[in-house]
């Protein structure tokens, strides 16, 4: 395939995420969905959607290995894409591959925990106060539990809004 035909095909894409996926796949022989998500700093579902589109165009193909799909540039386009990278086509040169996979992991793994941690603690305090073996009226116990469950709900809504 000529470089001109490939450039016309790449004009149809014009999406930095798809181009970043192609660039990463040119750098390595094969990559899994998780590898590409970490390299681009995008969520797995976003990468999967883009990979599906690239597969439908015939630019990318995959094979299944140990219940995982390994994606690679199709043989038809491999050399032409590498040539475009060597010539430093602006579409490829300007794409930034994420150098901060740790930040990506923090965003998708730690932040969801931080959202639910304060409400869980407040709800636990409410339940503990409700069940404490002290001579307190049942109405006071219900009031205690209700207050802390409301605080837990508000804490969840507030942390979800800010994080």
C-alpha positions in Angstrom: 0.0 0.0 0.0 1.3 3.4 -0.9 1.9 6.1 1.7 -0.6 8.4 -0.1 -3.4 5.8 0.3 -2.5 5.4 4.0 -2.5 9.2 4.5 -6.0 9.3 3.0 -7.1 6.6 5.3 -5.6 8.4 8.3 -7.5 11.6 7.3 -10.7 9.6 8.0 -9.5 9.0 11.5 -8.2 12.4 12.6 -8.6 11.4 16.3 -5.7 11.8 18.7 -6.7 8.7 20.6 -6.9 6.5 17.5 -3.6 7.9 16.3 -2.0 7.3 19.7 -3.2 3.7 19.6 -1.7 3.3 16.1 1.6 4.9 17.2 1.9 2.6 20.3 1.1 -0.5 18.2 3.9 0.6 15.8 6.3 0.8 18.7 5.5 -2.7 20.0 4.6 -5.9 18.1 1.4 -6.6 20.1 -0.4 -5.0 23.0 -3.4 -5.8 25.1 -6.3 -3.5 25.8 -4.8 -2.8 29.3 -1.4 -1.9 27.8 -2.9 0.5 25.3 -5.1 2.1 28.0 -2.1 2.6 30.3 0.0 4.0 27.4 -2.6 6.5 26.2 -4.0 7.4 29.6 -7.5 6.7 28.5 -10.1 4.4 30.0 -10.4 0.8 28.8 -13.9 1.2 27.3 -12.7 4.2 25.3 -9.7 2.3 23.9 -11.9 -0.7 23.1 -14.3 1.5 21.2 -11.5 2.9 19.1 -9.9 -0.5 18.6 -13.2 -1.8 17.3 -13.3 1.0 14.8 -9.7 0.5 13.7 -10.4 -3.2 13.2 -13.4 -2.4 11.0 -11.1 -0.3 8.8 -8.6 -3.1 8.6 -5.7 -1.1 10.2 -5.6 -3.3 13.3 -6.1 -7.0 13.8 -6.1 -9.1 16.9 -5.5 -12.6 18.1 -6.7 -14.3 21.3 -4.1 -15.6 23.7 -5.1 -16.9 27.2 -8.5 -15.3 27.1 -6.9 -11.9 26.2 -7.0 -10.1 22.9 -3.6 -9.0 21.7 -3.9 -6.2 19.1 -1.4 -5.4 16.4 -1.1 -3.4 13.2 -2.3 -5.5 10.2 0.5 -6.7 7.9 -1.0 -4.8 5.0 -0.4 -1.4 6.8 2.6 -2.1 9.0 5.4 -0.9 6.8 3.5 2.1 5.5 2.7 3.2 9.1 6.3 2.8 10.2 7.4 4.8 7.2 5.0 7.6 8.3 6.5 7.5 11.7 10.0 7.7 10.3 9.0 10.7 8.2 7.4 12.2 11.3 4.0 13.0 9.9 2.6 15.8 12.1 -0.5 13.7 13.0 1.9 11.1 14.6 4.5 13.5 15.9 2.1 15.7 17.9 0.4 12.8 19.7 1.4 12.6 23.3 1.6 9.1 24.7 1.0 9.2 28.5 4.2 9.0 30.5 2.2 8.9 33.7 0.5 5.6 34.0 0.6 5.9 37.8 -1.7 9.0 37.5 -4.1 6.9 35.3 -4.2 4.2 37.9 -4.8 6.7 40.7 -7.6 8.3 38.8 -9.5 5.0 38.1 -8.6 2.9 41.2 -7.9 5.2 44.2 -10.4 8.0 43.6 -13.4 5.7 43.6 -12.3 4.3 47.0 -11.9 7.9 48.3 -15.5 8.6 47.3 -17.0 5.8 49.3 -14.7 5.7 52.3 -16.1 8.7 54.3 -19.7 7.5 53.9 -18.8 4.0 55.0 -17.0 5.3 58.1 -20.0 7.5 59.0 -22.5 4.7 58.5 -20.4 2.4 60.6 -20.3 5.0 63.4 -24.1 5.3 63.1 -24.6 1.5 63.3 -22.1 1.2 66.2 -23.9 3.9 68.1 -27.3 2.2 67.4 -26.0 -1.2 68.7 -24.0 0.0 71.7 -25.0 -1.8 75.0 -25.8 1.3 77.0 -29.1 2.3 78.8 -30.4 4.6 76.1 -33.9 4.9 74.8 -34.8 3.3 71.5 -35.9 6.6 70.1 -32.4 8.1 70.8 -30.8 5.1 69.0 -33.0 5.6 66.0 -32.2 9.3 65.9 -28.5 8.5 66.2 -28.6 6.1 63.3 -30.7 8.4 61.2 -28.4 11.3 61.7 -25.3 9.3 60.8 -26.9 7.7 57.8 -27.9 11.2 56.5 -24.3 12.4 57.1 -23.1 9.4 55.2 -25.4 10.1 52.3 -24.3 13.8 52.3 -20.7 12.9 52.5 -21.1 10.6 49.5 -22.9 13.2 47.4 -20.3 15.9 48.3 -17.2 13.7 47.7 -18.7 12.4 44.4 -19.3 16.0 43.3 -15.7 17.2 44.0 -13.9 14.0 43.0 
